[in-house]
């Protein structure tokens, strides 16, 4: 079967590499080592995109800095999901006029999901004269070309043409973490939830070839990465466009069978496509974390239909029950929207009752934010903001109580956890279920799996100590 998703040709990618080499030599001939600052908003996929941006910039001769002040290049990678994030972007891009005034040679690019919205990219182009270029996610791979246009031809670079999307393999990366790695397995979304702008700015679903994903994972494991997180707007749709008879559960199982000591996670899943097979694969592999982020968004069937989610409350609960029947220890987290247009008090109560029934370890909670260009933005929304805030506070109180109770139940139990950082005078680690544990220990433990016994808890995290000889072994 012919692949539906186009790949960027190797010839086109080589042309970008040649431009990168030219720009690097151009800087060297000026006796300058330029530095670039990349600022990222939004989800893990945006973080992964920024790693590619940094990799491309290094190939073009740039060093990296952690501040816009004095940088030769500033790249703002934006998110279009929440209105608050969009407003922050406009404010922060506007403030860059001052850094550019102090460093006249500074070039400024704005990219990411916001630039995939025509009205926003037009606003950026017409109202922010100090911005030198903008590009949508579809045009990230052409960043050397955009830079050439600005630096060599002294023109503005606008690359926001609408596209169903393609895949560019082999782009360079600068990863920001030496223990944990994002691995994008697919891009785009076909679900068109009525509140969501993602399909309009990131294009249709398109999957990377399994052999390319497996090769990247093998390389990361060989380099010492201890945690791999597979990324996609809806990872459960992986493979539908490939025609290979291979789905996400198959891919997950193949990666889990790779040699090495690592933890495998994934996000984000859509309940519409989550299958019993996926839970079966999770249960059968020790390396797959027993953590599942499964957004439900609303506990009411009418609202779910208005959201175009393609499942109902009973189907969602059945998935939860099946997962727990195989893996009683599994940690479920989720997303929920309060105040979707037309949501009644009784419909909100359905959401509360679902939360109380499932008893999530944690929730990511949002008050509905209309996004221009989505169907939900046109719906009548009679509920006052004050009422939405009241419901939101009630939901938080319920979930915080559940989280606190569930965390108390961890006290006295022992877990294998990856030591991944430091918070003040304590090390931090994540359990298999993704729960944060703080404990006393030496920096020599960084990057190791250790056995921790939980001694105390809070609403949002756990406190522990090293148990036994401290080695985190798999049985």
Secondary structure, 3 states (H helix, E strand, C coil): CCCCCCECCHHHHHHHHHHHHHHHHHHHHCCCCCEEEEEECCCHHHHHHHHHHHHHHHHCCCEECCCCCCCCEEEEEECCCCHHHHHHHHHHHHHHHHHHHHCCCCEEEEEEHHHHCHHHHHHHHHHCCCCCEEECHHHHHHHHHHHHHHHCCCCCEEECCCCCCCECCCCCCCCCCCCEEEEECEECCCCCCCCCCHHHHHCCCEECCHHHHHHHHHHHHHCCCCEEEEECCCHHHCCCCCCCCCCHHHHHHHHHCCCCCCEEEEECEECCCCCHHHHHHHHHCCCECCEEEEECECCCHHHHHHCCCCCCHHHHHHHHHHHHHHCCCCEEEEEEEECCCCCCHHHHHHHHHHHHHHCCCEEEEEECCCCCCCHHHHCCCCCCHHHHHHHHHHHHHHHHHHHHHHHHCCCCCEEEEEEEEEECCEEEEEECCCCEEEECCCHHHCCCEEEEEEEEECCCCEEEEEEEEEECCCC
